Amino acid sequence: GSGSGSGSNPGSGSGSGHGPAFGVFSSTGKLLAGNKDFKEYSELAKRLDIKRSALYVETGGGEVLLGCSLLAKIKLGREERVVFISKIPQEGLDREGAWFKRFYKEARAKTEALESIRYDVIGLWKAGDLDSLVSPDFPGFLDFSGSLNSFSSPEKFPAGSLAKSLAQLAGVLLSNRPVSVRTSKLEDGLLLVFGLVSGLKPAFHLPFRFALSLYPSGVDLSVGPGEPDPDFFFENGDLRFNPASRGPEPSYPVEYYEFLYRAFVRMAEQQEYPGYEESFRERTGDREELLEEVRRGMIEHFGPEITDSFMAKGEIETLFELYREKPESLKALADALVARGWADRVFVFRDKELAAEVIRKLSGTDSVSKGLEAFMLELYRGLNISSEKEGVQRHLLENGFFFEDFVSELALMLEEGFRKGEPSPSLPSLLTLTADVSFYGNPHGKETFTWGLRKGFDPLSPHEAVNFLKHVLSTLPAVGEGGKLLLKTLIEQKASAFRTTDKRATGTGDDFVLELSEKQAEKLDSWLGSNYAGARNEKIHTRRKKLMKNVRSVILILLAFAVLGALALAFLNYGPQIPGMENVSPETENTSGAENESIVQDGNASESVGGTGSSGSANSSGSGNSTDDANSSGSGNSTDFDGSVDSADSVDSIDSADSADSADSADSVSPENLSDEESNQTTADNSSNESDLKNSSNESDLKAQEPDDPENTTSENTTSENTTSKEVNYDSLSHWQFP
């Protein structure tokens, strides 16, 4: 239906100022009597005849157009239909219903007073149904008066009451949606139209159309028995909603329409104040403006109640859709949610575009409270497309709307977009927009922006902060106040805590500068007026010095290990060396041992060289080698023997050898080189050696004569070995004493 598409304009005709304000028309639309200016309603008259309208009401311009189709019978002739239309001022619509009875009385009287045709009016839809309407004791209005009074009150209507149903129907009309009602009785239909006309009277400076007809009329309110798909049923004073009806689109809970009408009544009450009615008419130049004004009043006066109702039915998103283009109404609605404790709930709108639009509208309103900001943030977090979030952030930055939580979300969005490596194509431009933000004349915005950045960067590790810092320095060609705040906050809060793993560069703080290139450090200094480039160069210089020092230390350590390795290798190859035995080789040692073993085992003891070996060993250095030279001094040289000699010559050979040894010893060690005590000791040792040799010779002769006695042999061998061991010790001492 259309509220503005009326077939005529009640305020455009000549009205009562230029003659009688009525017209009587034939069924073909011909003006039979009345004001000639009413010819303009000829088409309306034909439509009322076709629809068989018992009552038609059209408002607008401060006047009300009333019409009806009458059954009339020509005296002594046939029945015909006649249409009566009249015009009255808006103020003539009294609540008591006097206008209602006056209209039908006038319709009958003006029609029957025609001079051209003599008519008797017999009814509206059938003969006799008009008589009760013009009767002074028409009972319907008496029964309906109580409902009318409560219906015109802004208070909550009793459940199941007629007033509650009428309020819902009137709310649908105020929402600019057509309504159809099926009723089988003329009286019920007339009472319904009368009630709605009385209830909506304050809005009749705007166009509304109501019709009670046998056939659907297609106007704002169409009532009658022929409605094919009615929104409501009205029988015997009971108005009920038709659940099978498709209803208005989009559909809202019926409570919404009730609240809408209650808000309208509250506004109508204020028309009693001087100047309010005129102001109200100026603010509501058309029905759309009226609807917005009523919606605003609905949230203002009944916000908590309506939000509870919509939340209970899960229709809160629908309610926000109603106020999508009205920031102040959106704010009132959101404030109502905050007041009722709903704002801390998780709001996830199915329509993400609507959620983003609500945020943009609310952000531009005055005095955004923390509760309202929390509600906006819930809507923002419900956006699942990055482009939608970027669009909201871009709107906030471009308009200088700074909210701590939104700035925090912005910082995280920028950092995560870089870190994940798949940033949105528009993210670099958003970073540039953030860096170009100005806080001129907005110290509170600057403070909020700073706290938002701190909150956003708080989850970052120092390493992540340094990487993001490098990204910012590489991306931005220049920065404004926003960019400087971003860099300072990022450095002071996170990057300054970065510690390099290079221990050579620690000790002076600000290790993050080592991660920057020279160009990045210089750019940072030019923007912030800092000296990070100098700190970077100093750290690099310190690191190089420590590197050279460490290299020298490593070289010295390697050299030390090389020397130790060489010494160890020499020790393993040559073993420990005793002074005076450097030239004794293992081969000589093994050869002498073999010879001694051969001599000891020889059966001819008198001719054995073992005695000679013992004699030589007396002057040896204890190396175990046997020699024939008493003056060998541990030189390691040995004289080889044949293994056996003639027994007859053995004693002489030994004596000769002893004499030679004595002579050699005397030559080798001169008395002049020794002290008296040492000289005497040496002489005694030589005499003892000679005696031992002689005894050994004699014992050898005895052993030669008793070869079959094993025990004697073993004893002699043992004695010889012991004697040799002692001689070696003496010889070692002599060598230590006489090197």
LONU-77362 format. One line per field, with one value per residue (C-alpha): x, y, z. Coordinates in steps of 0.05 Angstrom, whole numbers, always signed. Layout:
REM residues N
u <- [X_...]
v <- [Y_...]
w <- [Z_...]
//
This chain:
REM residues 739
u <- [+0_+21_+10_+25_-9_-79_-129_-142_-115_-166_-130_-128_-203_-243_-269_-322_-294_-326_-393_-417_-360_-394_-413_-464_-442_-475_-444_-410_-375_-421_-429_-504_-503_-455_-394_-373_-300_-314_-312_-240_-263_-301_-251_-252_-327_-325_-275_-317_-377_-339_-310_-376_-343_-384_-333_-273_-226_-169_-125_-73_-64_-102_-168_-203_-240_-298_-338_-386_-426_-501_-558_-614_-681_-714_-783_-831_-769_-707_-648_-585_-519_-500_-433_-428_-362_-352_-293_-283_-225_-178_-201_-271_-250_-271_-258_-330_-351_-397_-365_-382_-457_-458_-427_-479_-536_-511_-500_-573_-600_-560_-576_-650_-651_-632_-679_-662_-675_-717_-679_-694_-629_-642_-572_-497_-486_-558_-624_-632_-559_-552_-610_-572_-511_-550_-588_-571_-565_-517_-489_-422_-389_-411_-378_-318_-305_-265_-219_-210_-188_-136_-116_-96_-51_+24_+23_+32_-32_-62_-46_-102_-139_-170_-129_-65_-87_-107_-40_-4_-47_-36_+39_+39_+4_+57_+111_+83_+60_-10_-55_-115_-169_-225_-291_-359_-400_-408_-412_-346_-312_-339_-317_-247_-239_-267_-219_-157_-178_-185_-119_-77_-109_-44_-11_-66_-28_+3_-34_-68_-125_-174_-231_-286_-310_-342_-281_-207_-188_-112_-105_-66_-121_-168_-224_-281_-309_-274_-201_-168_-105_-118_-65_-118_-186_-237_-300_-345_-294_-237_-178_-127_-67_-71_-11_-20_-10_+56_+53_+95_+165_+212_+174_+185_+158_+88_+115_+154_+90_+60_+120_+118_+47_+60_+117_+71_+20_+74_+94_+21_+12_+67_+28_-8_+54_+57_+94_+104_+51_+80_+150_+126_+95_+159_+200_+152_+142_+125_+109_+181_+203_+145_+167_+238_+214_+169_+226_+271_+219_+208_+281_+284_+222_+220_+291_+304_+236_+241_+313_+292_+235_+278_+335_+287_+263_+333_+315_+364_+397_+329_+321_+388_+369_+311_+359_+415_+416_+401_+464_+429_+375_+429_+464_+400_+388_+460_+456_+393_+430_+486_+435_+402_+468_+465_+526_+575_+543_+575_+539_+550_+508_+492_+494_+567_+556_+503_+551_+605_+555_+530_+602_+614_+550_+561_+634_+612_+563_+578_+601_+616_+618_+662_+600_+583_+655_+653_+590_+622_+683_+640_+610_+679_+707_+647_+670_+702_+730_+794_+770_+710_+755_+802_+744_+722_+793_+802_+737_+759_+828_+802_+751_+797_+757_+805_+783_+835_+810_+803_+874_+898_+863_+894_+964_+954_+924_+984_+1036_+1001_+991_+1066_+1086_+1040_+1070_+1002_+979_+918_+934_+905_+944_+1005_+960_+927_+996_+1010_+944_+961_+1028_+997_+948_+948_+927_+924_+875_+860_+904_+855_+857_+933_+932_+880_+920_+983_+949_+918_+986_+1015_+958_+965_+1040_+1039_+1033_+1093_+1161_+1222_+1243_+1174_+1175_+1243_+1220_+1158_+1201_+1244_+1182_+1154_+1221_+1225_+1152_+1140_+1173_+1154_+1114_+1068_+1048_+1016_+1078_+1124_+1080_+1079_+1155_+1168_+1119_+1145_+1217_+1206_+1158_+1187_+1246_+1290_+1284_+1314_+1381_+1426_+1455_+1522_+1556_+1609_+1558_+1522_+1533_+1507_+1432_+1391_+1416_+1360_+1400_+1446_+1387_+1375_+1411_+1450_+1397_+1341_+1378_+1390_+1316_+1296_+1342_+1314_+1243_+1252_+1313_+1351_+1422_+1409_+1456_+1514_+1496_+1496_+1565_+1593_+1566_+1595_+1663_+1659_+1641_+1701_+1749_+1723_+1727_+1801_+1815_+1781_+1819_+1886_+1865_+1846_+1913_+1952_+1912_+1924_+1999_+2000_+1965_+2014_+2074_+2043_+2027_+2099_+2126_+2076_+2096_+2170_+2155_+2117_+2172_+2234_+2210_+2243_+2320_+2369_+2430_+2490_+2447_+2425_+2465_+2441_+2396_+2345_+2383_+2446_+2406_+2374_+2440_+2476_+2419_+2422_+2496_+2491_+2437_+2481_+2541_+2503_+2476_+2544_+2568_+2642_+2640_+2715_+2716_+2650_+2649_+2595_+2650_+2677_+2607_+2600_+2666_+2645_+2578_+2612_+2630_+2567_+2513_+2461_+2431_+2439_+2490_+2555_+2621_+2695_+2716_+2713_+2718_+2658_+2621_+2552_+2571_+2527_+2584_+2596_+2650_+2624_+2650_+2652_+2610_+2665_+2742_+2792_+2787_+2863_+2868_+2809_+2845_+2902_+2854_+2816_+2879_+2903_+2836_+2836_+2905_+2884_+2821_+2860_+2908_+2852_+2816_+2877_+2884_+2813_+2804_+2866_+2877_+2888_+2815_+2788_+2786_+2823_+2758_+2735_+2804_+2806_+2735_+2754_+2816_+2775_+2723_+2776_+2808_+2740_+2726_+2791_+2777_+2708_+2735_+2784_+2732_+2687_+2742_+2753_+2678_+2675_+2729_+2689_+2625_+2661_+2681_+2609_+2564_+2512_+2489_+2429_+2421_+2491_+2482_+2420_+2452_+2512_+2469_+2429_+2492_+2519_+2455_+2454_+2527_+2512_+2453_+2496_+2551_+2503_+2480_+2551_+2568_+2506_+2528_+2598_+2570_+2526_+2586_+2634_+2597]
v <- [+0_+71_+125_+181_+155_+182_+191_+262_+315_+337_+402_+423_+431_+494_+469_+502_+571_+572_+539_+474_+424_+363_+330_+279_+236_+184_+115_+140_+197_+253_+309_+313_+365_+403_+445_+450_+445_+374_+353_+337_+279_+247_+190_+178_+173_+120_+78_+82_+58_+0_-23_-12_+28_+39_+88_+122_+168_+207_+256_+309_+384_+393_+369_+302_+275_+228_+186_+129_+90_+90_+46_+92_+78_+124_+139_+95_+68_+24_+20_+56_+72_+142_+167_+221_+258_+312_+350_+371_+403_+356_+385_+360_+288_+287_+227_+218_+201_+260_+269_+197_+203_+273_+247_+193_+239_+290_+237_+215_+285_+313_+253_+254_+330_+324_+361_+325_+256_+238_+185_+147_+123_+52_+30_+19_-54_-75_-44_-21_-25_+50_+62_+37_+80_+146_+125_+165_+101_+66_+15_+1_+66_+57_-11_+14_+77_+42_+10_+77_+110_+57_+52_+125_+115_+104_+55_-19_-52_-113_-178_-201_-135_-100_-39_-80_-107_-38_-10_-63_-49_+26_+14_-23_+37_+84_+40_+56_-14_-31_-71_-113_-136_-184_-173_-199_-147_-76_-51_-84_-53_+16_+13_-10_+47_+97_+74_+80_+147_+173_+143_+169_+238_+275_+250_+271_+330_+274_+231_+168_+128_+81_+42_-4_-39_-102_-112_-100_-28_-29_+30_+38_+4_-40_-71_-115_-184_-194_-190_-253_-255_-211_-192_-191_-218_-175_-206_-185_-137_-188_-168_-222_-231_-281_-329_-352_-282_-265_-200_-138_-147_-147_-176_-153_-179_-152_-120_-72_-43_-37_+2_+45_+66_+78_+124_+160_+172_+198_+249_+268_+284_+336_+375_+407_+448_+515_+511_+435_+418_+467_+440_+369_+383_+416_+356_+308_+334_+266_+197_+173_+230_+215_+143_+163_+212_+159_+108_+157_+169_+94_+82_+144_+127_+51_+31_-20_-52_-60_-86_-138_-159_-164_-199_-251_-267_-265_-207_-154_-151_-134_-77_-47_-53_-6_+48_+35_+105_+142_+150_+182_+129_+75_+107_+108_+35_+15_+56_+19_-47_-21_+1_-68_-104_-134_-97_-147_-204_-231_-198_-232_-203_-247_-185_-165_-104_-81_-92_-50_+4_+7_+15_+72_+107_+99_+122_+190_+203_+247_+221_+149_+114_+55_+11_+34_+24_-47_-60_-33_-76_-139_-122_-109_-176_-210_-187_-247_-213_-173_-123_-106_-93_-52_-11_+4_+22_+67_+103_+115_+141_+186_+218_+223_+175_+143_+87_+50_-20_-4_+24_-39_-82_-38_-49_-124_-125_-88_-132_-198_-180_-170_-231_-280_-260_-254_-183_-153_-110_-50_-62_-20_+39_+29_+31_+96_+124_+106_+140_+203_+213_+282_+299_+374_+401_+331_+315_+264_+228_+227_+197_+145_+128_+117_+72_+33_+21_-3_-51_-77_-87_-119_-192_-184_-213_-168_-207_-197_-124_-114_-149_-105_-44_-62_-72_-3_+31_-4_+11_+82_+140_+189_+192_+241_+243_+175_+143_+174_+150_+80_+77_+105_+58_-2_+14_+34_-22_-81_-70_-41_-108_-144_-178_-203_-273_-243_-236_-190_-135_-134_-88_-22_-37_-22_-86_-80_-28_-84_-115_-51_-32_+33_+65_+43_+70_+137_+141_+127_+182_+232_+218_+213_+258_+200_+174_+101_+102_+125_+71_+20_+40_+39_-30_-55_-25_-57_-123_-120_-104_-162_-206_-189_-201_-268_-287_-272_-313_-371_-368_-369_-427_-465_-452_-477_-540_-549_-545_-593_-640_-639_-654_-710_-740_-738_-771_-827_-840_-838_-847_-816_-808_-819_-775_-811_-864_-824_-870_-937_-967_-1022_-1067_-1066_-1079_-1139_-1166_-1162_-1196_-1253_-1261_-1263_-1315_-1358_-1352_-1369_-1432_-1455_-1518_-1498_-1449_-1440_-1417_-1379_-1307_-1296_-1276_-1228_-1202_-1194_-1159_-1112_-1102_-1078_-1015_-1009_-957_-1007_-1015_-1091_-1093_-1132_-1105_-1124_-1054_-1029_-958_-962_-911_-932_-915_-972_-1005_-1079_-1128_-1192_-1259_-1326_-1358_-1405_-1407_-1460_-1478_-1479_-1407_-1380_-1361_-1329_-1291_-1266_-1244_-1209_-1176_-1155_-1125_-1089_-1064_-1038_-1002_-973_-951_-917_-880_-863_-833_-798_-789_-716_-706_-740_-722_-766_-799_-812_-839_-888_-910_-922_-963_-1006_-1018_-1040_-1088_-1117_-1128_-1165_-1210_-1224_-1243_-1292_-1324_-1329_-1364_-1414_-1426_-1437_-1490_-1525_-1521_-1549_-1610_-1621_-1610_-1661_-1623_-1580_-1547_-1521_-1496_-1459_-1430_-1406_-1375_-1338_-1314_-1290_-1252_-1220_-1200_-1171_-1131_-1102_-1086_-1050_-1007_-990_-974_-928_-891_-884_-854_-806_-786_-783_-759]
w <- [+0_-6_+44_-4_-66_-52_-107_-86_-41_+11_+21_-52_-64_-55_+12_+53_+40_-30_-17_+13_+26_-4_-69_-90_-149_-192_-200_-264_-226_-248_-197_-183_-127_-82_-92_-165_-144_-121_-194_-181_-139_-196_-204_-130_-132_-186_-146_-83_-123_-153_-86_-51_+3_+66_+93_+62_+100_+69_+107_+91_+91_+156_+125_+122_+62_+78_+28_+22_-30_-15_-38_-62_-94_-142_-117_-154_-191_-190_-141_-158_-123_-104_-76_-24_-9_+42_+72_+144_+182_+219_+285_+269_+283_+355_+399_+419_+348_+334_+265_+249_+260_+229_+164_+153_+171_+121_+67_+73_+76_+17_-27_-13_-24_-98_-144_-209_-182_-122_-82_-18_+16_+40_+64_+52_+33_+42_+59_+131_+154_+155_+204_+265_+249_+251_+313_+375_+416_+369_+421_+388_+409_+481_+484_+447_+488_+542_+490_+456_+520_+537_+464_+465_+525_+521_+578_+567_+542_+577_+542_+497_+501_+441_+457_+450_+382_+358_+380_+339_+278_+285_+291_+225_+193_+223_+193_+124_+110_+84_+130_+112_+160_+146_+181_+162_+199_+178_+250_+269_+208_+222_+295_+274_+224_+273_+327_+283_+256_+327_+349_+291_+287_+308_+244_+197_+171_+128_+77_+102_+70_+103_+70_+93_+29_+4_-41_-27_-37_-37_+10_+75_+115_+76_+117_+93_+82_+16_+38_+9_+52_+112_+163_+219_+234_+270_+296_+353_+382_+379_+335_+324_+279_+222_+229_+157_+130_+97_+133_+118_+92_+126_+185_+256_+321_+334_+398_+354_+324_+393_+418_+355_+369_+443_+424_+376_+431_+477_+423_+412_+485_+479_+427_+485_+498_+461_+396_+398_+346_+296_+309_+302_+235_+210_+230_+197_+127_+100_+127_+125_+168_+214_+220_+237_+289_+321_+320_+354_+407_+414_+431_+474_+516_+512_+494_+549_+541_+466_+468_+518_+473_+411_+447_+476_+405_+375_+330_+354_+286_+256_+305_+284_+212_+227_+250_+201_+172_+236_+279_+338_+340_+334_+393_+434_+417_+435_+499_+517_+508_+553_+605_+605_+610_+540_+512_+541_+503_+440_+382_+316_+260_+202_+158_+164_+121_+171_+229_+195_+179_+251_+276_+227_+247_+322_+319_+295_+351_+411_+479_+462_+530_+548_+546_+476_+454_+481_+441_+378_+390_+395_+327_+299_+323_+291_+223_+189_+127_+134_+82_+126_+186_+144_+119_+190_+211_+150_+167_+239_+219_+164_+211_+271_+314_+363_+410_+450_+434_+360_+357_+391_+339_+285_+312_+314_+244_+215_+251_+236_+164_+156_+198_+162_+96_+61_+75_+43_-18_+19_+83_+63_+48_+116_+148_+111_+134_+205_+200_+172_+229_+260_+331_+323_+374_+399_+458_+484_+417_+420_+489_+468_+406_+448_+498_+441_+409_+475_+485_+414_+416_+485_+459_+413_+430_+423_+361_+328_+347_+314_+250_+247_+260_+200_+158_+177_+162_+94_+75_+96_+58_+112_+176_+212_+285_+282_+252_+303_+360_+330_+323_+393_+425_+387_+407_+479_+496_+458_+411_+467_+503_+444_+461_+406_+411_+391_+460_+430_+420_+487_+545_+520_+507_+444_+412_+361_+322_+300_+263_+224_+160_+160_+117_+164_+225_+191_+171_+242_+268_+218_+240_+315_+325_+357_+348_+333_+273_+319_+369_+313_+288_+359_+370_+305_+323_+392_+360_+313_+370_+410_+348_+337_+411_+408_+345_+378_+439_+395_+358_+423_+448_+384_+388_+460_+439_+382_+430_+479_+422_+398_+468_+477_+410_+429_+495_+462_+410_+455_+526_+588_+582_+641_+638_+610_+573_+513_+464_+491_+440_+450_+401_+444_+506_+475_+448_+515_+550_+501_+509_+585_+581_+535_+581_+644_+611_+587_+623_+625_+682_+683_+610_+612_+593_+646_+696_+647_+634_+709_+713_+658_+690_+753_+716_+675_+684_+705_+637_+640_+583_+594_+569_+575_+591_+662_+635_+589_+634_+607_+536_+511_+472_+484_+462_+431_+455_+419_+473_+500_+510_+528_+601_+609_+589_+627_+690_+654_+610_+669_+704_+643_+635_+707_+700_+638_+671_+730_+686_+644_+706_+733_+667_+663_+732_+758_+832_+821_+803_+866_+939_+989_+1013_+942_+923_+980_+964_+892_+911_+959_+905_+855_+906_+921_+848_+838_+898_+872_+805_+835_+879_+821_+781_+836_+843_+768_+773_+826_+786_+726_+766_+792_+732_+755_+816_+795_+862_+861_+791_+809_+871_+832_+779_+831_+865_+799_+783_+851_+844_+775_+803_+857_+809_+763_+821_+840_+769_+764_+826_+799_+735_+773_+815_+756_+696]
//
